[in-house]
């Protein structure tokens, strides 16, 4: 199997957005609500990313994009936070890399990636929804500790 190129520079965490792939198709009707049906599972995500780098990083990212353009059907790996934690995702450049600004030695770049969705764990999703629906505070025990238990312990 061909080894995929790995993007060495992590994207700026505060500088990216994820438009999650939708596995549902809506058909508008003349009256009433739309009709919804399941589409292909694991539709890809569109992820807008940015980097803030110096000259070497700028040269690396533009070269990485040019190397990818030689074989654009071949994905590359990038570490992203999409589902819940930093993981490797197979990506394609949906747009060319853009130079957004150069301020002294610092370059700000951006691009849009098409990212293959990971396989969802249906049983885990079901469990999270059941637990969260029965007791929303189960996911925020720190909030209860800080806002209720701690003031009560101090006699407040």
Secondary structure, 3 states (H helix, E strand, C coil): CCCCCECCCCCCHHHCEEECCCCEEEECCCCCCCEEEECCCCCCEEEEEEEEECHHHHHHHHHHHHHHHHCCCCCEEEEEECCCCEEEEEEEECCCCEEEEEECCEEEEEEEEEECCCCCCHHHHHHHHHHHHHCHHHHCHHHHHHHHHHHHHCCC
